[in-house]
Amino acid sequence: MAQRSGFTPDGARIEALRLERGLTVREAAEKANLSARVFYFLEANERPNSAARTVARIALALDTSVEYLLGLTDDPRSMEEVFA
């Protein structure tokens, strides 16, 4: 059985940004076009190896970068803000 490879976003960062933006799990999930259940599991770090599309949707919904969600940078600003 092949192991699924993907990306594992930092659930604590997702939750902190969601709360900072004043969103419930359901609201954030809707913005990201994901189910609330999937969003909750991502926040709880119970869904490793997420598809790149999923991480990108969350980044857009929370107005941040994929790099921040993956722990590659400590700057939570979106790429649009960084390069503005």
C-alpha positions in Angstrom: 0.0 0.0 0.0 1.5 3.3 -1.1 1.8 6.0 1.5 0.0 9.3 0.5 2.4 12.2 0.4 1.3 15.8 0.9 1.7 18.7 3.2 1.1 18.9 6.9 0.0 22.4 8.0 0.5 23.6 11.6 -2.9 23.3 13.2 -2.0 25.7 16.0 -1.3 28.4 13.4 -4.6 27.7 11.6 -6.6 27.9 14.8 -4.8 31.1 16.0 -5.4 32.9 12.6 -9.0 31.7 12.5 -9.6 33.1 16.0 -7.7 36.3 15.2 -10.0 36.8 12.2 -13.1 36.2 14.4 -14.2 33.2 12.5 -15.9 30.0 13.7 -14.7 26.7 12.4 -17.8 26.5 10.2 -17.2 30.0 8.8 -13.6 29.4 8.0 -14.4 26.0 6.5 -17.0 27.6 4.2 -14.5 30.3 3.1 -12.0 27.5 2.3 -14.7 25.4 0.6 -14.0 22.5 3.0 -16.2 20.7 5.5 -16.1 21.9 9.1 -15.0 18.3 10.1 -12.0 18.5 7.8 -11.1 21.9 9.1 -11.4 20.8 12.7 -9.1 17.8 12.0 -6.6 20.1 10.4 -6.6 22.4 13.4 -6.2 19.4 15.7 -3.2 18.2 13.6 -5.2 15.0 13.0 -5.0 15.2 9.2 -1.4 14.9 8.1 -0.4 14.8 4.4 -3.1 17.2 3.1 -3.3 18.0 -0.5 -1.6 21.2 -1.7 -5.0 22.5 -2.8 -6.4 22.1 0.7 -3.6 24.0 2.3 -3.9 26.8 -0.4 -7.6 27.1 0.2 -7.0 27.5 4.0 -4.3 30.1 3.3 -6.7 32.1 1.1 -9.6 31.8 3.5 -7.4 33.1 6.4 -5.5 35.7 4.3 -2.1 34.2 4.9 0.5 32.3 3.0 0.9 28.5 2.5 4.5 29.0 3.7 3.2 30.3 7.0 0.8 27.4 7.5 3.5 24.9 6.8 5.9 26.6 9.3 8.4 27.8 6.6 8.1 31.4 7.7 7.0 33.1 10.9 5.4 36.0 8.9 1.7 35.5 8.8 1.0 38.0 6.1 -0.3 36.9 2.8 2.1 36.9 -0.2 0.0 39.8 -1.6 0.8 41.9 1.5 4.5 40.9 1.5 5.1 42.0 -2.1 2.9 45.1 -2.0 
